[in-house]
Amino acid sequence: MKSTTKKLERKPKPFLKWVGGKSKSLSNFEKLYPKKYKNYFEPFLGGGAVFFDVIPRPQKAYLNDVNEGLIWAYKNVRDNTEKIISSLKKIQSTYLNKNEEQRKEFYYETRNKFNRLPIDSIDKTTLLIFLNKTCFNGMYRENSLGEFNIPMGRYKNPGILDEENLKSVARALKNVVLTHVSFEKALEKAGRGDFVYFDPPYYPLNKTSGFTNYSEDDFLESDQVRLRDTFLELGKRGCYVMLSNSFTPFIKRLYNGKGIYLHEISVGRPINSIGSKRGKVKEFAVLNYKV
């Protein structure tokens, strides 16, 4: 079977920290993946942890996200790797040689510059990586104007540049199709024997816990229903479908049907302003196939 990439010197991992990222879930997920499949589709890409985990198995991969700037970041890392690495080396050296007050000034100046750059700019991708590694909890959030607005984090020695990983990511993305469309449109080519993984904005555990504004648009309850309908339709096409979502009665009701298998998994949740509340939580992994 043809691989998406050549043999990699080091298995890639996400080059951006992302809210809801699945790096901590992979040990649970690896036993849930279908044993054999053709192409791989991920319509809510985010940090891409699952995609990097399944490499080099798929024949071809189709990756999509509603956040256009994120998709451009993937394209730029793939197509302009050396330029980004060179720029990050300079930024890292400059930043780490500053004191705390100078770092703060540099961070907010960089954030303002980032928000003014064109969305497809290589420099914007470079600054996104820097901001992602130095902002509070590695979060990504946009305000109503579509501007990145996360405050600075407090890290003594942040790992701004991982040169080897960026090169490995670039190789992994070489023949990947990257799109910024609706999740339905991103799946137009999905067919029998393909593997689709959904990691949508999670249905909130309560009225105050929702964190869906990683782009300018919210993911509403009606969107969760649309997603469930797409999940079922893909099954009719003969796709293997796996979906992650919150451990809530709503999700349990939504995916309650013949041929749907709900698995409870326990994962670490590092995103919380109160350290004591960062811990293990239950989530659902929903599949349309038996493992």
Secondary structure as GFF3:
##gff-version 3
##sequence-region A 1 291
A	DSSP	three_ten_helix	23	25	.	.	.	ID=ss1
A	DSSP	alpha_helix	26	29	.	.	.	ID=ss2
A	DSSP	beta_strand	40	42	.	.	.	ID=ss3
A	DSSP	alpha_helix	49	54	.	.	.	ID=ss4
A	DSSP	beta_strand	61	64	.	.	.	ID=ss5
A	DSSP	alpha_helix	68	79	.	.	.	ID=ss6
A	DSSP	alpha_helix	81	96	.	.	.	ID=ss7
A	DSSP	alpha_helix	100	116	.	.	.	ID=ss8
A	DSSP	alpha_helix	122	134	.	.	.	ID=ss9
A	DSSP	three_ten_helix	136	138	.	.	.	ID=ss10
A	DSSP	alpha_helix	163	172	.	.	.	ID=ss11
A	DSSP	beta_strand	177	179	.	.	.	ID=ss12
A	DSSP	three_ten_helix	185	187	.	.	.	ID=ss13
A	DSSP	beta_strand	195	198	.	.	.	ID=ss14
A	DSSP	alpha_helix	221	237	.	.	.	ID=ss15
A	DSSP	beta_strand	240	246	.	.	.	ID=ss16
A	DSSP	alpha_helix	249	254	.	.	.	ID=ss17
A	DSSP	beta_strand	261	268	.	.	.	ID=ss18
A	DSSP	three_ten_helix	275	277	.	.	.	ID=ss19
A	DSSP	beta_strand	280	287	.	.	.	ID=ss20
###
